[in-house]
Amino acid sequence: MLLRRRGFVLILLAGLSSSVASWLLLTGLPIYVFGVTGSAFLTSAVFLVELLCGITLGSFAGALADRFDRFRLMSCVAVLQAVAVIPLLSQPEHHLWIISLVAGAHAVLTQTFDSARNAALPGIVEAAHLVRANSMVALNVSMGRLIGGSLGGLALIREGTRYLAIGAAVAFMVAAALVTVARRAADHGANSSGTPERTSSFFAAWRSGLTTMLRNRSVRVTFLSVALGGIAQGLFVVLFVVFVSRALHADSTLTGVLRGVQAIGGVAGGLIVGTLGARLSPRLLMSLGAATFALISLVIWNGPAVTRQPGWYILLFILVGAPGIAYNSGAFAQIQQSVPNTDLGRAFGGYYAIYNAAQGLGMAAAGLLGDALSVVLVLNVQAALYLAAGAVAYVGLRSVLQQRPVLRERSTVDIG
């Protein structure tokens, strides 16, 4: 039983605390910038900075998880995240570049923390429980979104970004303390971080990791599926607001409600996958998750032809959160089972970098097509991309398994 493993539970709690802090910033900073400037362009710049930092530095962040003890790295990163929000204790309304720097640093540090955590999981749980463990991690993200997203707006009611910074810093420090206790729960040794490549330079190890990823067909297929999903997500991020306004004829209130209730479905999805996910292979979780997500999306985007009742769309957005958790849990488990432990950090660094780049491509496409074409037409293409992501996972990974068995080199440490 995973919840009886003290080390795993502590890592879960640390991840929850870190996720709450992250969503405090992800929600609060754009609201603050828009409130100060009234500019949608400057507000979007906060997201753009985070995205660009994730794309350019994401794979380097993952490489750190293969070079250092992953638990110590997570602790150090969480402390750095707390330090990085200190500039927000002042009122930076006339220095928006400070907010951009904080947002960029947060993006890189979060990817480092997440890559190290995902790479550490195969060392603290058995292979048979990886899907369940990943679903519980994904549930944490949804819980963090519910808690941190709600508190992010409240923190700005008074004192500008000051309470936002204090709340995030405290949560990050709690995460660092929990990871430290988790490491002390057992002697991880080299098993917690693989075999650090100290004999080569950091950049040589980074290049070596990229080469290993490109030679691993299972990883290539997984990354292709993830890239298709990333493009679809980029289309959604931009066009979702347009859809609510033009197709549903609703205001920003419904927009906020629909984005919020999606996290409820994510929590439910984490519980469902945690209970039943171990009975399905990562390949099936990815394909079923993406296909279900696409089908629900098609109902949503074409629903205005039948009804514009808000309650109907609230229900659908709750439902669509669950298959997304299934897909992500399957993708993480597929990588963890296909890549040697010594390369897992770089694998997840590459995962986040590719996903962010694909999402950026989707956002750019949405900006170009959103006004030229019907928003419903473009969003139907978004749903089709999710179907393609599921098909790539199902067909591509099946052919990989038929050609050769999955080889993994890792040690399992029992943390009780």
Sequence and secondary structure as in RCSB ss.txt:
>XXXX:A:sequence
MLLRRRGFVLILLAGLSSSVASWLLLTGLPIYVFGVTGSAFLTSAVFLVELLCGITLGSFAGALADRFDRFRLMS
CVAVLQAVAVIPLLSQPEHHLWIISLVAGAHAVLTQTFDSARNAALPGIVEAAHLVRANSMVALNVSMGRLIGGS
LGGLALIREGTRYLAIGAAVAFMVAAALVTVARRAADHGANSSGTPERTSSFFAAWRSGLTTMLRNRSVRVTFLS
VALGGIAQGLFVVLFVVFVSRALHADSTLTGVLRGVQAIGGVAGGLIVGTLGARLSPRLLMSLGAATFALISLVI
WNGPAVTRQPGWYILLFILVGAPGIAYNSGAFAQIQQSVPNTDLGRAFGGYYAIYNAAQGLGMAAAGLLGDALSV
VLVLNVQAALYLAAGAVAYVGLRSVLQQRPVLRERSTVDIG
>XXXX:A:secstr
 GGG HHHHHHHHHHHHHHHHHHHHHHHHHHHHHHHH  HHHHHHHHHHHHHHHHHHHHHHHHHHHHS HHHHHH
HHHHHHHHHTGGGGS GGG HHHHHHHHHHHHHHHHHHHHHHHHHGGGTS GGGHHHHHHHHHHHHHHHHHHHHH
HHHHTTSSSTTHHHHHHHHHHHHHHHHHHHHHHHTS  GGGGT    TTS HHHHHHHHHHHHHH HHHHHHHHH
HHHHHHHHHHHHHHHHHHHHHTS   HHHHHHHHHHHHHHHHHHHHHHHHHGGGS HHHHHHHHHHHHHHHHHHH
HHGGGT   HHHHHHHHHHHHHHHHHHHHHHHHHHHHHS GGGHHHHHHHHHHHHHHHHHHHHHHHHHHTTTS H
HHHHHHHHHHHHHHHHIIIIIHHHHHHHS            
